[in-house]
């Protein structure tokens, strides 16, 4: 009986720990401040978090997590390591519509 109870408690504890590991905190890279980015993202310290915020201020919101690779010091491996933690929400850039091409002018003919 004691062995069975011990096994059941071990299984329950493992399930609880696995569940909390699966529920990793997420961060919206378009709204988070540097301190939050530093805390939530693995491999991102204070200077990289500051660089993410500076890039966002200069270039506008990110459209995808992959655009983080444009930030100096952030590589694809860091993005992949954090893909389940990254959200791209509020303020995501929308591609600007292509400029309309001007209509060709009708040929000018001389009327005599």
The 8 nearest C-alpha neighbors of each residue, nearest first, counted from 0:
[[1, 3, 2, 4, 5, 6, 7, 8],
 [2, 0, 4, 3, 5, 6, 7, 8],
 [1, 3, 5, 0, 4, 6, 7, 8],
 [2, 4, 6, 0, 5, 1, 7, 8],
 [5, 3, 7, 1, 6, 2, 8, 0],
 [6, 4, 2, 8, 3, 7, 1, 9],
 [7, 5, 9, 3, 8, 4, 2, 10],
 [6, 8, 4, 10, 9, 5, 11, 3],
 [7, 9, 11, 5, 10, 6, 12, 4],
 [10, 8, 6, 12, 7, 11, 13, 5],
 [9, 11, 13, 7, 8, 12, 14, 6],
 [10, 12, 8, 14, 13, 9, 7, 15],
 [11, 13, 9, 15, 14, 10, 8, 16],
 [14, 12, 10, 16, 11, 15, 17, 9],
 [13, 15, 11, 17, 12, 16, 18, 10],
 [16, 14, 12, 18, 13, 17, 11, 19],
 [15, 17, 13, 19, 18, 14, 12, 20],
 [18, 16, 20, 14, 19, 15, 13, 21],
 [19, 17, 21, 15, 20, 16, 14, 22],
 [18, 20, 22, 16, 21, 17, 15, 23],
 [19, 21, 17, 18, 22, 23, 16, 15],
 [22, 20, 18, 19, 23, 17, 16, 24],
 [21, 23, 19, 20, 18, 24, 17, 25],
 [24, 22, 21, 20, 25, 84, 19, 83],
 [23, 25, 84, 22, 39, 26, 83, 85],
 [26, 24, 84, 85, 23, 86, 27, 39],
 [25, 27, 85, 86, 28, 84, 31, 39],
 [26, 28, 86, 29, 87, 30, 31, 88],
 [27, 29, 31, 30, 87, 26, 86, 85],
 [30, 28, 27, 60, 89, 31, 61, 87],
 [29, 31, 27, 28, 32, 89, 88, 90],
 [32, 30, 28, 27, 35, 29, 36, 33],
 [31, 33, 35, 34, 36, 30, 52, 48],
 [32, 34, 48, 36, 49, 35, 37, 52],
 [35, 33, 37, 36, 32, 38, 45, 48],
 [34, 36, 38, 37, 33, 32, 31, 39],
 [37, 35, 33, 39, 38, 34, 48, 40],
 [38, 36, 44, 34, 35, 43, 48, 45],
 [37, 39, 35, 36, 40, 34, 44, 41],
 [40, 38, 36, 37, 35, 24, 41, 26],
 [41, 39, 43, 36, 37, 38, 81, 42],
 [40, 42, 43, 81, 39, 80, 77, 37],
 [41, 43, 44, 40, 77, 80, 37, 81],
 [44, 42, 37, 41, 47, 40, 48, 45],
 [43, 45, 37, 47, 46, 48, 42, 38],
 [44, 46, 48, 37, 47, 49, 33, 43],
 [45, 47, 49, 48, 44, 50, 43, 37],
 [48, 46, 50, 49, 44, 43, 45, 51],
 [47, 49, 33, 45, 51, 50, 46, 37],
 [48, 50, 46, 52, 33, 47, 51, 45],
 [49, 51, 47, 53, 48, 52, 54, 46],
 [52, 50, 48, 54, 49, 53, 70, 55],
 [51, 53, 55, 49, 54, 50, 56, 33],
 [54, 52, 50, 56, 55, 51, 49, 57],
 [55, 53, 57, 51, 56, 52, 58, 50],
 [54, 56, 59, 52, 58, 53, 60, 57],
 [57, 55, 53, 54, 59, 58, 52, 60],
 [56, 58, 54, 55, 59, 53, 52, 60],
 [59, 57, 55, 56, 54, 60, 61, 53],
 [60, 58, 55, 56, 57, 61, 92, 54],
 [59, 61, 91, 92, 29, 55, 90, 62],
 [60, 62, 91, 63, 92, 66, 29, 59],
 [63, 61, 91, 92, 60, 87, 66, 64],
 [64, 62, 65, 61, 66, 87, 67, 91],
 [63, 65, 66, 67, 85, 87, 78, 62],
 [64, 66, 67, 63, 68, 78, 75, 69],
 [67, 65, 68, 64, 63, 69, 61, 62],
 [66, 68, 69, 65, 70, 64, 73, 78],
 [67, 69, 66, 74, 73, 70, 65, 75],
 [70, 68, 67, 66, 71, 73, 65, 54],
 [71, 69, 68, 67, 73, 51, 72, 54],
 [70, 72, 73, 69, 50, 68, 47, 74],
 [71, 73, 70, 74, 47, 68, 50, 69],
 [74, 72, 68, 70, 71, 77, 67, 75],
 [75, 73, 68, 77, 76, 72, 78, 67],
 [74, 76, 78, 77, 79, 68, 73, 65],
 [77, 75, 79, 78, 74, 80, 73, 81],
 [78, 76, 80, 74, 75, 79, 73, 81],
 [77, 79, 75, 81, 76, 80, 82, 74],
 [80, 78, 82, 76, 81, 77, 75, 83],
 [79, 81, 77, 78, 82, 76, 41, 83],
 [82, 80, 84, 78, 79, 83, 40, 85],
 [81, 83, 79, 85, 84, 78, 80, 64],
 [84, 82, 81, 85, 25, 23, 80, 86],
 [83, 85, 25, 81, 82, 24, 26, 23],
 [86, 84, 26, 82, 25, 83, 27, 81],
 [87, 85, 27, 26, 88, 28, 25, 84],
 [88, 86, 27, 28, 63, 29, 91, 62],
 [87, 89, 91, 27, 86, 90, 29, 28],
 [88, 90, 91, 29, 30, 87, 27, 60],
 [89, 91, 60, 92, 88, 29, 30, 61],
 [92, 90, 60, 62, 61, 89, 88, 93],
 [93, 91, 62, 60, 90, 61, 94, 59],
 [92, 94, 95, 91, 62, 90, 96, 60],
 [95, 93, 96, 92, 97, 62, 91, 61],
 [94, 96, 93, 97, 98, 92, 99, 91],
 [97, 95, 98, 94, 99, 93, 100, 92],
 [96, 98, 99, 95, 100, 94, 93, 101],
 [99, 97, 100, 96, 95, 101, 94, 102],
 [98, 100, 97, 101, 96, 102, 95, 103],
 [101, 99, 98, 102, 97, 103, 96, 104],
 [102, 100, 99, 103, 104, 98, 97, 105],
 [101, 103, 104, 100, 99, 105, 106, 98],
 [104, 102, 101, 105, 100, 106, 107, 99],
 [103, 105, 106, 102, 107, 101, 100, 108],
 [104, 106, 107, 103, 102, 108, 101, 109],
 [107, 105, 104, 108, 103, 109, 102, 110],
 [106, 108, 105, 109, 104, 110, 103, 111],
 [109, 107, 110, 106, 105, 111, 104, 103],
 [108, 110, 111, 107, 106, 105, 104, 103],
 [109, 111, 108, 107, 106, 105, 104, 103],
 [110, 109, 108, 107, 106, 105, 104, 103]]
